[in-house]
Amino acid sequence: MSRKIEIGNLSKSFTSRSGSVQVLKEISFEVFEKEFLVILGPGGCGKTTLLKIIVGELGFDEGRVNIRGGKNIGFVFQSFSIFPWMTVHQNVEFGLKMRNVPEQERREITSKYIDLVGLKGFEGYYPKQISGGMKQRVGIARMLAISPEIMLMDNPFGHLDAQTKYHLEEELLRIWDAERKTVVFVTNDIEEAIFLADRIILLSKLPAEIKEQFEVSFQRRGPNGELLRRSRTGDKFLKLRKTLTEVF
């Protein structure tokens, strides 16, 4: 499988009036095509900083970042980063409009992804009229509409209640399986990481270093390659949760 992202010896510090704080220290890893990689770590350990460096919003002090096969990257934030004055349809088509995609093509692409994320029938609703989970679906649909090669997701379900969060995790896997994008997903939730990931990279507290990497190969594909739902109460799931909890 080909590499989509290569991070080598990446370090980043922030300087303020009170001094300098090192956030990332010699981080090195690769992300492979169509992989669902989860970056797990405690709050405030630099996970968001790492994503912003990958997407090009932040510079870095040392190391290298290599994005292979183009830099068409989509980003979903933890907060509901959609425009309150736009409808669901207008929010989803926004990126296409900025790229001067013709109106008919915009309409078709927007409708496709609104349907894919389960928001058909809500096209004319404004953000204040829909739930938090639906707002995150809008953000995901808007990202998918621009057809990114890589999807970066910064703890997108962190503010949601448990039931909505579980449902959206399952929906995200369904969408990922349908679109087969490369995903880098940040979370501080151990169960969420195990449920979603092909591979987990565990970061330490500041300055963040890679503590360990874990392959999560169980219960992902059936005999015909179909996506299987991982049981949160299965023996392998619970065993890995125990391991991660002990080293978190």
DOVOGU-842042 format. One record per residue (C-alpha): residue in three letters; x, y, z. Coordinates in steps of 0.02 Angstrom, whole numbers, m for minus. Layout:
# DOVOGU-842042
<rec><lumlum>Ala</lumlum><px>X</px><py>Y</py><pz>Z</pz></rec>
...
This chain:
# DOVOGU-842042
<rec><lumlum>Met</lumlum><px>0</px><py>0</py><pz>0</pz></rec>
<rec><lumlum>Ser</lumlum><px>70</px><py>170</py><pz>m49</pz></rec>
<rec><lumlum>Arg</lumlum><px>111</px><py>308</py><pz>75</pz></rec>
<rec><lumlum>Lys</lumlum><px>2</px><py>464</py><pz>74</pz></rec>
<rec><lumlum>Ile</lumlum><px>84</px><py>560</py><pz>217</pz></rec>
<rec><lumlum>Glu</lumlum><px>261</px><py>552</py><pz>284</pz></rec>
<rec><lumlum>Ile</lumlum><px>308</px><py>642</py><pz>445</pz></rec>
<rec><lumlum>Gly</lumlum><px>492</px><py>642</py><pz>493</pz></rec>
<rec><lumlum>Asn</lumlum><px>569</px><py>703</py><pz>657</pz></rec>
<rec><lumlum>Leu</lumlum><px>439</px><py>841</py><pz>670</pz></rec>
<rec><lumlum>Ser</lumlum><px>461</px><py>967</py><pz>812</pz></rec>
<rec><lumlum>Lys</lumlum><px>360</px><py>1122</py><pz>853</pz></rec>
<rec><lumlum>Ser</lumlum><px>370</px><py>1253</py><pz>991</pz></rec>
<rec><lumlum>Phe</lumlum><px>266</px><py>1406</py><pz>1033</pz></rec>
<rec><lumlum>Thr</lumlum><px>340</px><py>1563</py><pz>1108</pz></rec>
<rec><lumlum>Ser</lumlum><px>247</px><py>1686</py><pz>1218</pz></rec>
<rec><lumlum>Arg</lumlum><px>292</px><py>1822</py><pz>1343</pz></rec>
<rec><lumlum>Ser</lumlum><px>311</px><py>1689</py><pz>1477</pz></rec>
<rec><lumlum>Gly</lumlum><px>434</px><py>1587</py><pz>1374</pz></rec>
<rec><lumlum>Ser</lumlum><px>443</px><py>1445</py><pz>1250</pz></rec>
<rec><lumlum>Val</lumlum><px>341</px><py>1285</py><pz>1258</pz></rec>
<rec><lumlum>Gln</lumlum><px>386</px><py>1133</py><pz>1154</pz></rec>
<rec><lumlum>Val</lumlum><px>227</px><py>1049</py><pz>1092</pz></rec>
<rec><lumlum>Leu</lumlum><px>291</px><py>915</py><pz>972</pz></rec>
<rec><lumlum>Lys</lumlum><px>457</px><py>825</py><pz>991</pz></rec>
<rec><lumlum>Glu</lumlum><px>533</px><py>723</py><pz>850</pz></rec>
<rec><lumlum>Ile</lumlum><px>369</px><py>648</py><pz>788</pz></rec>
<rec><lumlum>Ser</lumlum><px>390</px><py>521</py><pz>647</pz></rec>
<rec><lumlum>Phe</lumlum><px>256</px><py>414</py><pz>564</pz></rec>
<rec><lumlum>Glu</lumlum><px>177</px><py>370</py><pz>397</pz></rec>
<rec><lumlum>Val</lumlum><px>m3</px><py>362</py><pz>340</pz></rec>
<rec><lumlum>Phe</lumlum><px>m49</px><py>241</py><pz>202</pz></rec>
<rec><lumlum>Glu</lumlum><px>m174</px><py>258</py><pz>62</pz></rec>
<rec><lumlum>Lys</lumlum><px>m355</px><py>219</py><pz>117</pz></rec>
<rec><lumlum>Glu</lumlum><px>m297</px><py>191</py><pz>296</pz></rec>
<rec><lumlum>Phe</lumlum><px>m400</px><py>249</py><pz>445</pz></rec>
<rec><lumlum>Leu</lumlum><px>m265</px><py>311</py><pz>563</pz></rec>
<rec><lumlum>Val</lumlum><px>m312</px><py>373</py><pz>737</pz></rec>
<rec><lumlum>Ile</lumlum><px>m198</px><py>487</py><pz>838</pz></rec>
<rec><lumlum>Leu</lumlum><px>m240</px><py>461</py><pz>1021</pz></rec>
<rec><lumlum>Gly</lumlum><px>m178</px><py>564</py><pz>1166</pz></rec>
<rec><lumlum>Pro</lumlum><px>m227</px><py>666</py><pz>1318</pz></rec>
<rec><lumlum>Gly</lumlum><px>m307</px><py>837</py><pz>1300</pz></rec>
<rec><lumlum>Gly</lumlum><px>m184</px><py>976</py><pz>1261</pz></rec>
<rec><lumlum>Cys</lumlum><px>m45</px><py>862</py><pz>1201</pz></rec>
<rec><lumlum>Gly</lumlum><px>m26</px><py>941</py><pz>1028</pz></rec>
<rec><lumlum>Lys</lumlum><px>m141</px><py>832</py><pz>923</pz></rec>
<rec><lumlum>Thr</lumlum><px>m229</px><py>981</py><pz>843</pz></rec>
<rec><lumlum>Thr</lumlum><px>m62</px><py>1066</py><pz>814</pz></rec>
<rec><lumlum>Leu</lumlum><px>m3</px><py>912</py><pz>721</pz></rec>
<rec><lumlum>Leu</lumlum><px>m157</px><py>913</py><pz>608</pz></rec>
<rec><lumlum>Lys</lumlum><px>m137</px><py>1098</py><pz>571</pz></rec>
<rec><lumlum>Ile</lumlum><px>44</px><py>1069</py><pz>520</pz></rec>
<rec><lumlum>Ile</lumlum><px>m10</px><py>928</py><pz>403</pz></rec>
<rec><lumlum>Val</lumlum><px>m144</px><py>1035</py><pz>322</pz></rec>
<rec><lumlum>Gly</lumlum><px>m21</px><py>1181</py><pz>305</pz></rec>
<rec><lumlum>Glu</lumlum><px>m101</px><py>1303</py><pz>428</pz></rec>
<rec><lumlum>Leu</lumlum><px>51</px><py>1303</py><pz>543</pz></rec>
<rec><lumlum>Gly</lumlum><px>237</px><py>1298</py><pz>513</pz></rec>
<rec><lumlum>Phe</lumlum><px>359</px><py>1192</py><pz>613</pz></rec>
<rec><lumlum>Asp</lumlum><px>533</px><py>1209</py><pz>684</pz></rec>
<rec><lumlum>Glu</lumlum><px>620</px><py>1051</py><pz>626</pz></rec>
<rec><lumlum>Gly</lumlum><px>583</px><py>894</py><pz>526</pz></rec>
<rec><lumlum>Arg</lumlum><px>484</px><py>862</py><pz>367</pz></rec>
<rec><lumlum>Val</lumlum><px>306</px><py>840</py><pz>307</pz></rec>
<rec><lumlum>Asn</lumlum><px>278</px><py>756</py><pz>140</pz></rec>
<rec><lumlum>Ile</lumlum><px>104</px><py>738</py><pz>62</pz></rec>
<rec><lumlum>Arg</lumlum><px>109</px><py>619</py><pz>m86</pz></rec>
<rec><lumlum>Gly</lumlum><px>m6</px><py>626</py><pz>m236</pz></rec>
<rec><lumlum>Gly</lumlum><px>m66</px><py>805</py><pz>m215</pz></rec>
<rec><lumlum>Lys</lumlum><px>m122</px><py>912</py><pz>m71</pz></rec>
<rec><lumlum>Asn</lumlum><px>m311</px><py>904</py><pz>m85</pz></rec>
<rec><lumlum>Ile</lumlum><px>m348</px><py>890</py><pz>101</pz></rec>
<rec><lumlum>Gly</lumlum><px>m514</px><py>908</py><pz>191</pz></rec>
<rec><lumlum>Phe</lumlum><px>m525</px><py>960</py><pz>374</pz></rec>
<rec><lumlum>Val</lumlum><px>m667</px><py>936</py><pz>499</pz></rec>
<rec><lumlum>Phe</lumlum><px>m648</px><py>1032</py><pz>662</pz></rec>
<rec><lumlum>Gln</lumlum><px>m704</px><py>988</py><pz>838</pz></rec>
<rec><lumlum>Ser</lumlum><px>m818</px><py>1140</py><pz>842</pz></rec>
<rec><lumlum>Phe</lumlum><px>m964</px><py>1156</py><pz>722</pz></rec>
<rec><lumlum>Ser</lumlum><px>m874</px><py>1258</py><pz>589</pz></rec>
<rec><lumlum>Ile</lumlum><px>m1021</px><py>1289</py><pz>474</pz></rec>
<rec><lumlum>Phe</lumlum><px>m1096</px><py>1457</py><pz>425</pz></rec>
<rec><lumlum>Pro</lumlum><px>m1251</px><py>1498</py><pz>528</pz></rec>
<rec><lumlum>Trp</lumlum><px>m1323</px><py>1611</py><pz>394</pz></rec>
<rec><lumlum>Met</lumlum><px>m1319</px><py>1473</py><pz>262</pz></rec>
<rec><lumlum>Thr</lumlum><px>m1436</px><py>1326</py><pz>241</pz></rec>
<rec><lumlum>Val</lumlum><px>m1375</px><py>1146</py><pz>246</pz></rec>
<rec><lumlum>His</lumlum><px>m1369</px><py>1144</py><pz>55</pz></rec>
<rec><lumlum>Gln</lumlum><px>m1275</px><py>1309</py><pz>46</pz></rec>
<rec><lumlum>Asn</lumlum><px>m1148</px><py>1253</py><pz>177</pz></rec>
<rec><lumlum>Val</lumlum><px>m1112</px><py>1089</py><pz>86</pz></rec>
<rec><lumlum>Glu</lumlum><px>m1091</px><py>1172</py><pz>m83</pz></rec>
<rec><lumlum>Phe</lumlum><px>m982</px><py>1314</py><pz>m16</pz></rec>
<rec><lumlum>Gly</lumlum><px>m814</px><py>1237</py><pz>m62</pz></rec>
<rec><lumlum>Leu</lumlum><px>m876</px><py>1193</py><pz>m236</pz></rec>
<rec><lumlum>Lys</lumlum><px>m937</px><py>1371</py><pz>m262</pz></rec>
<rec><lumlum>Met</lumlum><px>m766</px><py>1438</py><pz>m211</pz></rec>
<rec><lumlum>Arg</lumlum><px>m690</px><py>1325</py><pz>m344</pz></rec>
<rec><lumlum>Asn</lumlum><px>m808</px><py>1394</py><pz>m477</pz></rec>
<rec><lumlum>Val</lumlum><px>m890</px><py>1226</py><pz>m508</pz></rec>
<rec><lumlum>Pro</lumlum><px>m1039</px><py>1252</py><pz>m627</pz></rec>
<rec><lumlum>Glu</lumlum><px>m1208</px><py>1268</py><pz>m541</pz></rec>
<rec><lumlum>Gln</lumlum><px>m1287</px><py>1107</py><pz>m606</pz></rec>
<rec><lumlum>Glu</lumlum><px>m1133</px><py>1005</py><pz>m561</pz></rec>
<rec><lumlum>Arg</lumlum><px>m1130</px><py>1088</py><pz>m388</pz></rec>
<rec><lumlum>Arg</lumlum><px>m1311</px><py>1041</py><pz>m360</pz></rec>
<rec><lumlum>Glu</lumlum><px>m1282</px><py>859</py><pz>m407</pz></rec>
<rec><lumlum>Ile</lumlum><px>m1126</px><py>840</py><pz>m300</pz></rec>
<rec><lumlum>Thr</lumlum><px>m1205</px><py>928</py><pz>m152</pz></rec>
<rec><lumlum>Ser</lumlum><px>m1361</px><py>820</py><pz>m161</pz></rec>
<rec><lumlum>Lys</lumlum><px>m1255</px><py>663</py><pz>m170</pz></rec>
<rec><lumlum>Tyr</lumlum><px>m1161</px><py>700</py><pz>m9</pz></rec>
<rec><lumlum>Ile</lumlum><px>m1310</px><py>768</py><pz>86</pz></rec>
<rec><lumlum>Asp</lumlum><px>m1393</px><py>601</py><pz>50</pz></rec>
<rec><lumlum>Leu</lumlum><px>m1235</px><py>504</py><pz>95</pz></rec>
<rec><lumlum>Val</lumlum><px>m1225</px><py>581</py><pz>269</pz></rec>
<rec><lumlum>Gly</lumlum><px>m1410</px><py>554</py><pz>301</pz></rec>
<rec><lumlum>Leu</lumlum><px>m1473</px><py>733</py><pz>288</pz></rec>
<rec><lumlum>Lys</lumlum><px>m1592</px><py>715</py><pz>141</pz></rec>
<rec><lumlum>Gly</lumlum><px>m1746</px><py>819</py><pz>178</pz></rec>
<rec><lumlum>Phe</lumlum><px>m1648</px><py>947</py><pz>281</pz></rec>
<rec><lumlum>Glu</lumlum><px>m1570</px><py>1042</py><pz>135</pz></rec>
<rec><lumlum>Gly</lumlum><px>m1665</px><py>1203</py><pz>174</pz></rec>
<rec><lumlum>Tyr</lumlum><px>m1635</px><py>1202</py><pz>361</pz></rec>
<rec><lumlum>Tyr</lumlum><px>m1518</px><py>1325</py><pz>448</pz></rec>
<rec><lumlum>Pro</lumlum><px>m1389</px><py>1269</py><pz>579</pz></rec>
<rec><lumlum>Lys</lumlum><px>m1495</px><py>1338</py><pz>722</pz></rec>
<rec><lumlum>Gln</lumlum><px>m1635</px><py>1220</py><pz>668</pz></rec>
<rec><lumlum>Ile</lumlum><px>m1535</px><py>1058</py><pz>676</pz></rec>
<rec><lumlum>Ser</lumlum><px>m1446</px><py>958</py><pz>812</pz></rec>
<rec><lumlum>Gly</lumlum><px>m1260</px><py>954</py><pz>852</pz></rec>
<rec><lumlum>Gly</lumlum><px>m1242</px><py>784</py><pz>771</pz></rec>
<rec><lumlum>Met</lumlum><px>m1325</px><py>847</py><pz>612</pz></rec>
<rec><lumlum>Lys</lumlum><px>m1209</px><py>998</py><pz>609</pz></rec>
<rec><lumlum>Gln</lumlum><px>m1059</px><py>881</py><pz>609</pz></rec>
<rec><lumlum>Arg</lumlum><px>m1139</px><py>784</py><pz>466</pz></rec>
<rec><lumlum>Val</lumlum><px>m1148</px><py>948</py><pz>370</pz></rec>
<rec><lumlum>Gly</lumlum><px>m963</px><py>976</py><pz>402</pz></rec>
<rec><lumlum>Ile</lumlum><px>m920</px><py>801</py><pz>342</pz></rec>
<rec><lumlum>Ala</lumlum><px>m1028</px><py>820</py><pz>187</pz></rec>
<rec><lumlum>Arg</lumlum><px>m947</px><py>988</py><pz>146</pz></rec>
<rec><lumlum>Met</lumlum><px>m776</px><py>908</py><pz>159</pz></rec>
<rec><lumlum>Leu</lumlum><px>m824</px><py>759</py><pz>52</pz></rec>
<rec><lumlum>Ala</lumlum><px>m901</px><py>870</py><pz>m82</pz></rec>
<rec><lumlum>Ile</lumlum><px>m729</px><py>939</py><pz>m130</pz></rec>
<rec><lumlum>Ser</lumlum><px>m668</px><py>759</py><pz>m154</pz></rec>
<rec><lumlum>Pro</lumlum><px>m515</px><py>767</py><pz>m40</pz></rec>
<rec><lumlum>Glu</lumlum><px>m383</px><py>633</py><pz>m53</pz></rec>
<rec><lumlum>Ile</lumlum><px>m350</px><py>648</py><pz>134</pz></rec>
<rec><lumlum>Met</lumlum><px>m477</px><py>682</py><pz>273</pz></rec>
<rec><lumlum>Leu</lumlum><px>m411</px><py>760</py><pz>434</pz></rec>
<rec><lumlum>Met</lumlum><px>m534</px><py>755</py><pz>579</pz></rec>
<rec><lumlum>Asp</lumlum><px>m500</px><py>847</py><pz>741</pz></rec>
<rec><lumlum>Asn</lumlum><px>m601</px><py>759</py><pz>877</pz></rec>
<rec><lumlum>Pro</lumlum><px>m763</px><py>796</py><pz>781</pz></rec>
<rec><lumlum>Phe</lumlum><px>m878</px><py>704</py><pz>901</pz></rec>
<rec><lumlum>Gly</lumlum><px>m800</px><py>762</py><pz>1063</pz></rec>
<rec><lumlum>His</lumlum><px>m943</px><py>880</py><pz>1112</pz></rec>
<rec><lumlum>Leu</lumlum><px>m1085</px><py>758</py><pz>1074</pz></rec>
<rec><lumlum>Asp</lumlum><px>m1184</px><py>648</py><pz>1192</pz></rec>
<rec><lumlum>Ala</lumlum><px>m1135</px><py>464</py><pz>1199</pz></rec>
<rec><lumlum>Gln</lumlum><px>m1282</px><py>397</py><pz>1096</pz></rec>
<rec><lumlum>Thr</lumlum><px>m1258</px><py>524</py><pz>955</pz></rec>
<rec><lumlum>Lys</lumlum><px>m1070</px><py>496</py><pz>960</pz></rec>
<rec><lumlum>Tyr</lumlum><px>m1086</px><py>307</py><pz>942</pz></rec>
<rec><lumlum>His</lumlum><px>m1207</px><py>328</py><pz>797</pz></rec>
<rec><lumlum>Leu</lumlum><px>m1095</px><py>451</py><pz>705</pz></rec>
<rec><lumlum>Glu</lumlum><px>m943</px><py>340</py><pz>729</pz></rec>
<rec><lumlum>Glu</lumlum><px>m1036</px><py>202</py><pz>639</pz></rec>
<rec><lumlum>Glu</lumlum><px>m1094</px><py>323</py><pz>505</pz></rec>
<rec><lumlum>Leu</lumlum><px>m916</px><py>386</py><pz>480</pz></rec>
<rec><lumlum>Leu</lumlum><px>m853</px><py>209</py><pz>451</pz></rec>
<rec><lumlum>Arg</lumlum><px>m994</px><py>179</py><pz>326</pz></rec>
<rec><lumlum>Ile</lumlum><px>m947</px><py>338</py><pz>231</pz></rec>
<rec><lumlum>Trp</lumlum><px>m760</px><py>298</py><pz>238</pz></rec>
<rec><lumlum>Asp</lumlum><px>m796</px><py>124</py><pz>169</pz></rec>
<rec><lumlum>Ala</lumlum><px>m900</px><py>197</py><pz>27</pz></rec>
<rec><lumlum>Glu</lumlum><px>m775</px><py>334</py><pz>m17</pz></rec>
<rec><lumlum>Arg</lumlum><px>m613</px><py>244</py><pz>31</pz></rec>
<rec><lumlum>Lys</lumlum><px>m521</px><py>401</py><pz>79</pz></rec>
<rec><lumlum>Thr</lumlum><px>m364</px><py>413</py><pz>185</pz></rec>
<rec><lumlum>Val</lumlum><px>m416</px><py>471</py><pz>359</pz></rec>
<rec><lumlum>Val</lumlum><px>m315</px><py>544</py><pz>503</pz></rec>
<rec><lumlum>Phe</lumlum><px>m431</px><py>557</py><pz>653</pz></rec>
<rec><lumlum>Val</lumlum><px>m384</px><py>639</py><pz>819</pz></rec>
<rec><lumlum>Thr</lumlum><px>m466</px><py>590</py><pz>984</pz></rec>
<rec><lumlum>Asn</lumlum><px>m434</px><py>575</py><pz>1171</pz></rec>
<rec><lumlum>Asp</lumlum><px>m564</px><py>435</py><pz>1185</pz></rec>
<rec><lumlum>Ile</lumlum><px>m487</px><py>261</py><pz>1195</pz></rec>
<rec><lumlum>Glu</lumlum><px>m646</px><py>167</py><pz>1146</pz></rec>
<rec><lumlum>Glu</lumlum><px>m675</px><py>281</py><pz>998</pz></rec>
<rec><lumlum>Ala</lumlum><px>m497</px><py>251</py><pz>938</pz></rec>
<rec><lumlum>Ile</lumlum><px>m516</px><py>62</py><pz>946</pz></rec>
<rec><lumlum>Phe</lumlum><px>m687</px><py>64</py><pz>862</pz></rec>
<rec><lumlum>Leu</lumlum><px>m629</px><py>168</py><pz>714</pz></rec>
<rec><lumlum>Ala</lumlum><px>m445</px><py>134</py><pz>682</pz></rec>
<rec><lumlum>Asp</lumlum><px>m343</px><py>24</py><pz>571</pz></rec>
<rec><lumlum>Arg</lumlum><px>m195</px><py>86</py><pz>672</pz></rec>
<rec><lumlum>Ile</lumlum><px>m176</px><py>193</py><pz>828</pz></rec>
<rec><lumlum>Ile</lumlum><px>m31</px><py>310</py><pz>865</pz></rec>
<rec><lumlum>Leu</lumlum><px>m23</px><py>352</py><pz>1051</pz></rec>
<rec><lumlum>Leu</lumlum><px>53</px><py>519</py><pz>1098</pz></rec>
<rec><lumlum>Ser</lumlum><px>124</px><py>568</py><pz>1267</pz></rec>
<rec><lumlum>Lys</lumlum><px>92</px><py>727</py><pz>1365</pz></rec>
<rec><lumlum>Leu</lumlum><px>188</px><py>884</py><pz>1318</pz></rec>
<rec><lumlum>Pro</lumlum><px>307</px><py>888</py><pz>1237</pz></rec>
<rec><lumlum>Ala</lumlum><px>214</px><py>757</py><pz>1133</pz></rec>
<rec><lumlum>Glu</lumlum><px>313</px><py>607</py><pz>1077</pz></rec>
<rec><lumlum>Ile</lumlum><px>252</px><py>443</py><pz>1004</pz></rec>
<rec><lumlum>Lys</lumlum><px>238</px><py>321</py><pz>1149</pz></rec>
<rec><lumlum>Glu</lumlum><px>177</px><py>170</py><pz>1050</pz></rec>
<rec><lumlum>Gln</lumlum><px>85</px><py>114</py><pz>894</pz></rec>
<rec><lumlum>Phe</lumlum><px>m52</px><py>m18</py><pz>891</pz></rec>
<rec><lumlum>Glu</lumlum><px>m122</px><py>m114</py><pz>743</pz></rec>
<rec><lumlum>Val</lumlum><px>m310</px><py>m142</py><pz>761</pz></rec>
<rec><lumlum>Ser</lumlum><px>m337</px><py>m281</py><pz>637</pz></rec>
<rec><lumlum>Phe</lumlum><px>m479</px><py>m379</py><pz>718</pz></rec>
<rec><lumlum>Gln</lumlum><px>m659</px><py>m376</py><pz>657</pz></rec>
<rec><lumlum>Arg</lumlum><px>m633</px><py>m254</py><pz>514</pz></rec>
<rec><lumlum>Arg</lumlum><px>m675</px><py>m354</py><pz>358</pz></rec>
<rec><lumlum>Gly</lumlum><px>m784</px><py>m505</py><pz>322</pz></rec>
<rec><lumlum>Pro</lumlum><px>m743</px><py>m649</py><pz>203</pz></rec>
<rec><lumlum>Asn</lumlum><px>m802</px><py>m549</py><pz>52</pz></rec>
<rec><lumlum>Gly</lumlum><px>m714</px><py>m389</py><pz>104</pz></rec>
<rec><lumlum>Glu</lumlum><px>m869</px><py>m310</py><pz>180</pz></rec>
<rec><lumlum>Leu</lumlum><px>m849</px><py>m192</py><pz>326</pz></rec>
<rec><lumlum>Leu</lumlum><px>m894</px><py>m270</py><pz>493</pz></rec>
<rec><lumlum>Arg</lumlum><px>m951</px><py>m180</py><pz>650</pz></rec>
<rec><lumlum>Arg</lumlum><px>m830</px><py>m201</py><pz>795</pz></rec>
<rec><lumlum>Ser</lumlum><px>m910</px><py>m256</py><pz>957</pz></rec>
<rec><lumlum>Arg</lumlum><px>m866</px><py>m139</py><pz>1100</pz></rec>
<rec><lumlum>Thr</lumlum><px>m890</px><py>m284</py><pz>1221</pz></rec>
<rec><lumlum>Gly</lumlum><px>m791</px><py>m416</py><pz>1126</pz></rec>
<rec><lumlum>Asp</lumlum><px>m640</px><py>m498</py><pz>1207</pz></rec>
<rec><lumlum>Lys</lumlum><px>m512</px><py>m423</py><pz>1086</pz></rec>
<rec><lumlum>Phe</lumlum><px>m588</px><py>m250</py><pz>1101</pz></rec>
<rec><lumlum>Leu</lumlum><px>m585</px><py>m256</py><pz>1291</pz></rec>
<rec><lumlum>Lys</lumlum><px>m408</px><py>m326</py><pz>1294</pz></rec>
<rec><lumlum>Leu</lumlum><px>m343</px><py>m184</py><pz>1186</pz></rec>
<rec><lumlum>Arg</lumlum><px>m440</px><py>m56</py><pz>1287</pz></rec>
<rec><lumlum>Lys</lumlum><px>m356</px><py>m122</py><pz>1445</pz></rec>
<rec><lumlum>Thr</lumlum><px>m183</px><py>m111</py><pz>1364</pz></rec>
<rec><lumlum>Leu</lumlum><px>m213</px><py>66</py><pz>1303</pz></rec>
<rec><lumlum>Thr</lumlum><px>m284</px><py>121</py><pz>1470</pz></rec>
<rec><lumlum>Glu</lumlum><px>m128</px><py>60</py><pz>1559</pz></rec>
<rec><lumlum>Val</lumlum><px>m8</px><py>156</py><pz>1446</pz></rec>
<rec><lumlum>Phe</lumlum><px>m117</px><py>309</py><pz>1409</pz></rec>
